[in-house]
Amino acid sequence: MFLGNEMITVENNKLKIDGFDVSELAEQHGTPLYVMSESQIVKNFTRYTEAFKEYSEKTGKEFIVSYAYKANSNLAVLKILTNLGCGADVVSGGELYTAKMVSVDSSKIVFNGNCKLEEEIIMGIETNIRAFNVDSISELELINEVAGKLGKVANVAFRINPNVNPKTHPKISTGLKSNKFGLDVEAGIALKAIKMAKEMKNVKIVGIHCHIGSQLTDISPFVEETKKVMDFVVSLKEQGIKIEDVNIGGGLGVPYDKNTEIPVQKDLANAVINTMLEYADKVELPNLIIEPGRSLVATAGVLLGKVHHIKETPSAKWIMIDAGMNDMMRPAIYEAYHEITPCTIRDEKEVVNIAGGLCESSDVFGKERELPKIEVKDTIAILDVGAYGISMANNYNARGISKMILTSEDGAYTIRERETYADLLSKDIIPPKYL
Ligand SMILES: Cc1ncc(COP(=O)(O)O)c(C=O)c1O
């Protein structure tokens, strides 16, 4: 019934997460409420390590998963992943600070982003991270300069722009020529940067990085990407430059639409490993890094909202819930589809629209959904919100960021407190002359 959400069951017409009655969790903790499932996070991560272990077995090289913190950087979620041996893909000083807080092995931390700040570079060098994924020549020069001032040598990988169509939503495509990311290979900019780095005293060339987009539901762009990266690695070898790490980014999609099966970790691993092995006689194969976000945590998260009002307009029946686009922006900004279900599953069905309470017409979670009949005070669950849900949440309409709990084998834990009205105002200052 819920493809990809193995933690969800329906028992006696009641939705359960890891065995916990969802309506009862909502009653106990209040709504809106994010629920993350430990068991699902562990399954999603283990599927990567299991699927890719063949790479290490066949090549003797490392395989590393560096989780993209931007997807969901709650400390408990990160600690679960860190304890499983997961690394970190960070894109800011804040995310690096967070990775240090959960004691991620620094040799598994990579630093992404297209506008790295001097203070972030200092932090990265002092943390001894595996690599800065350099996005421009200007960044390379700054990293070399900062490392020089610190008397250190910084590890750098080069984020190439391979011009591969990821066949995903245009707003989450990143590896096309028209996107802002990376060093263009075809125009020779990537090679120019690497040659410059070779002459620099305070950087060490360690890798090639690439990320072509998010929510990829087709494996062929990954194969095309891997080939382009490896062709480039071979061409560098011919110039006497050895690449130790290849990072193919994140991007594996999740089944938001429960009627459509999409590729999973094993499919990705088979395709990538086979492609890499095709290069075994041309170059010493590198360590392999991937930095998934969505596919590790999306399916593990559910957003609960309580129905406060139901109204009929000439065009639709509207279910008004207390979760809104400030809690989860994806439908509003990407027109993203998320499965929605009431937590009490009645036999009678009806077609409804589900909306939040913010003053925006785009604050709608689903339109024309045929769902079991919903009544006021019911709890509604929006599925697959564990990635890019709370990490994109905001205080629009002066609404606090919601509480988050974690269901685990031995209980349900609060892993983020609900923001209060006082929290909302805690950073504002009225100059004394207005008082
Ligand atoms: C550089 C980079 N790496 C990894 C990711 C994670 O992607 P996903 O959540 O689709 O796995 C992103 C997301 O946009 C990214 O920009």
The ligand as an SDF file (V2000), in Angstrom:
LIG
                    3D

 16 16  0  0  0  0  0  0  0  0999 V2000
   26.0350   18.5740   -4.4290 C   0  0  0  0  0  0  0  0  0  0  0  0
   24.8910   17.7820   -3.9200 C   0  0  0  0  0  0  0  0  0  0  0  0
   25.1270   16.5710   -3.4280 N   0  0  0  0  0  0  0  0  0  0  0  0
   24.1210   15.8050   -2.9340 C   0  0  0  0  0  0  0  0  0  0  0  0
   22.8170   16.2600   -2.9480 C   0  0  0  0  0  0  0  0  0  0  0  0
   21.7460   15.3650   -2.4160 C   0  0  0  0  0  0  0  0  0  0  0  0
   20.8570   15.0300   -3.4270 O   0  0  0  0  0  0  0  0  0  0  0  0
   19.6580   14.0360   -3.1480 P   0  0  0  0  0  0  0  0  0  0  0  0
   18.9520   14.5220   -1.9420 O   0  0  0  0  0  0  0  0  0  0  0  0
   18.8260   14.0950   -4.3510 O   0  0  0  0  0  0  0  0  0  0  0  0
   20.2400   12.6820   -2.9390 O   0  0  0  0  0  0  0  0  0  0  0  0
   22.5250   17.5110   -3.4610 C   0  0  0  0  0  0  0  0  0  0  0  0
   21.1510   18.0070   -3.5170 C   0  0  0  0  0  0  0  0  0  0  0  0
   20.7700   18.8880   -4.2130 O   0  0  0  0  0  0  0  0  0  0  0  0
   23.6000   18.3120   -3.9670 C   0  0  0  0  0  0  0  0  0  0  0  0
   23.3800   19.5240   -4.4780 O   0  0  0  0  0  0  0  0  0  0  0  0
  1  2  1  0
  2  3  1  0
  2 15  2  0
  3  4  2  0
  4  5  1  0
  5  6  1  0
  5 12  2  0
  6  7  1  0
  7  8  1  0
  8  9  2  0
  8 10  1  0
  8 11  1  0
 12 13  1  0
 12 15  1  0
 13 14  2  0
 15 16  1  0
M  END
$$$$
